[in-house]
Amino acid sequence: MGDPEFCEKKCPICTRARQGNRLAQIVQKVEMLVTFGGCPHGRARQRKYSVRPNEPLPAETRDNT
């Protein structure tokens, strides 16, 4: 299984895409289309935090991590 913390803090694509990097956003969109929801780490992040890999964490969740 994937590591939700890797997607949240270390993934070179997801972290940059959430920060607004256009190239990373394009790569992430393609990845999500091809894999039906993102890599294993992104899917684990979605299960743990209930947000997709391309969405930022809600403020209350971010404060608790």
Backbone torsions as a table, in degrees:
resi	resn	phi	psi	omega
1	MET	NA	165.3	-179.5
2	GLY	-86.4	167.4	179.7
3	ASP	-107.4	112.1	-177.7
4	PRO	-63.4	-29.3	179.5
5	GLU	-70.3	-31.8	176.4
6	PHE	-63.3	-46.2	179.5
7	CYS	-62.9	-40.0	-176.1
8	GLU	-70.1	-39.8	-169.5
9	LYS	-120.0	-21.7	-171.4
10	LYS	-122.8	-16.7	-176.3
11	CYS	-63.2	123.3	-177.2
12	PRO	-66.3	-26.5	179.5
13	ILE	-86.2	-55.2	-173.6
14	CYS	-64.0	-43.9	-178.0
15	THR	-64.2	-41.5	179.1
16	ARG	-69.6	-37.4	179.1
17	ALA	-64.5	-41.7	178.4
18	ARG	-67.7	-23.6	177.3
19	GLN	-82.8	-8.6	175.3
20	GLY	107.4	4.5	178.1
21	ASN	-65.5	118.5	-173.7
22	ARG	-63.8	-43.1	-179.8
23	LEU	-63.5	-44.2	178.5
24	ALA	-63.7	-36.2	178.0
25	GLN	-64.6	-39.8	178.5
26	ILE	-65.4	-46.9	179.2
27	VAL	-61.0	-41.7	-179.9
28	GLN	-64.7	-41.5	178.5
29	LYS	-62.2	-43.3	178.1
30	VAL	-62.9	-45.4	179.3
31	GLU	-59.5	-42.6	-179.3
32	MET	-67.8	-34.1	176.9
33	LEU	-69.8	-43.6	-176.5
34	VAL	-70.1	-39.2	-175.2
35	THR	-99.4	5.1	178.7
36	PHE	58.6	48.8	174.5
37	GLY	132.6	1.5	178.4
38	GLY	104.9	176.5	-179.3
39	CYS	-69.0	171.6	179.9
40	PRO	-57.5	-34.5	179.3
41	HIS	-68.8	-40.3	178.2
42	GLY	-66.5	-38.6	177.2
43	ARG	-67.9	-37.4	176.7
44	ALA	-65.1	-38.4	176.9
45	ARG	-63.0	-39.7	179.3
46	GLN	-65.7	-39.8	178.4
47	ARG	-66.0	-41.1	-175.6
48	LYS	-76.3	-46.3	-173.3
49	TYR	-104.7	-6.4	-178.9
50	SER	61.5	33.1	173.3
51	VAL	-133.2	144.6	-179.9
52	ARG	-69.5	160.9	-178.6
53	PRO	-58.0	-24.9	-178.2
54	ASN	-93.3	2.9	-179.1
55	GLU	-108.1	141.5	176.0
56	PRO	-72.1	157.8	176.6
57	LEU	-69.6	146.0	172.6
58	PRO	-61.9	152.1	-175.7
59	ALA	-56.8	-42.6	-177.5
60	GLU	-67.1	-33.5	177.7
61	THR	-72.9	-40.7	-179.1
62	ARG	-61.5	-37.0	-179.2
63	ASP	-69.8	-27.2	-177.0
64	ASN	-88.1	-8.9	-176.9
65	THR	-88.0	NA	NA
